[in-house]
């Protein structure tokens, strides 16, 4: 798609010196893996995840879940 905005890259980052280089929500130390565990293994809804980490916005939570589904291995 021409002109598509890479939305996930606005919310998910990975830097070698933070969280062992694992993907995390930008501006936080919350790894994508933590959000995925809450969702996939604990059965939490995105809204419940937001209640657990009230400083996260829904866009970041959904971006983390999208990243998780794209990179399951």
C-alpha positions as CSV (number, residue, x, y, z in Angstrom):
1,X,0.0,0.0,0.0
2,X,1.5,3.3,-1.1
3,X,1.8,5.8,1.7
4,X,1.0,3.4,4.5
5,X,2.0,4.5,7.9
6,X,4.0,1.9,9.9
7,X,1.8,2.2,13.0
8,X,3.4,-0.6,15.0
9,X,6.8,1.0,14.7
10,X,5.4,4.1,16.5
11,X,4.6,2.0,19.5
12,X,7.0,-0.9,19.6
13,X,10.8,-0.5,19.9
14,X,13.8,-2.8,20.6
15,X,17.1,-1.4,21.8
16,X,20.0,-3.5,22.9
17,X,20.5,-1.7,26.2
18,X,16.9,-1.9,27.4
19,X,15.0,-5.1,28.4
20,X,17.8,-7.2,26.9
21,X,16.9,-5.9,23.4
22,X,13.5,-7.6,23.5
23,X,10.6,-5.7,21.8
24,X,8.8,-3.4,24.2
25,X,6.3,-0.6,24.3
26,X,8.0,2.7,23.4
27,X,8.8,4.9,26.4
28,X,8.3,2.0,28.8
29,X,10.1,-1.1,30.0
30,X,6.9,-3.2,29.4
31,X,7.9,-6.0,26.9
32,X,5.5,-7.2,24.2
33,X,5.9,-10.6,25.8
34,X,4.3,-9.3,29.1
35,X,1.3,-8.0,27.2
36,X,1.0,-11.2,25.2
37,X,1.1,-13.3,28.3
38,X,-1.7,-11.3,29.9
39,X,-3.8,-11.6,26.8
40,X,-3.1,-15.2,25.5
41,X,-2.3,-17.1,28.7
42,X,-4.2,-15.2,31.4
43,X,-7.2,-14.4,29.2
44,X,-7.2,-10.7,29.9
45,X,-8.9,-8.3,27.5
46,X,-7.0,-5.2,26.2
47,X,-9.1,-3.1,28.5
48,X,-8.1,-5.2,31.5
49,X,-4.4,-4.9,30.4
50,X,-4.9,-1.1,30.3
51,X,-6.3,-1.2,33.8
52,X,-3.2,-3.1,34.9
53,X,-0.9,-0.5,33.3
54,X,-2.9,2.7,33.3
55,X,-0.1,4.7,31.8
56,X,-0.4,2.7,28.5
57,X,-2.8,3.8,25.8
58,X,-5.0,1.4,23.9
59,X,-3.0,2.0,20.7
60,X,0.2,0.7,22.4
61,X,-1.6,-2.3,23.8
62,X,-3.1,-3.2,20.4
63,X,0.3,-2.6,18.7
64,X,1.9,-5.0,21.2
65,X,-0.7,-7.6,20.4
66,X,-0.3,-7.1,16.7
67,X,3.4,-7.4,17.0
68,X,3.0,-10.6,19.1
69,X,0.7,-12.2,16.4
70,X,3.1,-11.2,13.6
71,X,6.2,-12.6,15.5
72,X,4.9,-15.6,17.5
73,X,8.1,-17.6,17.1
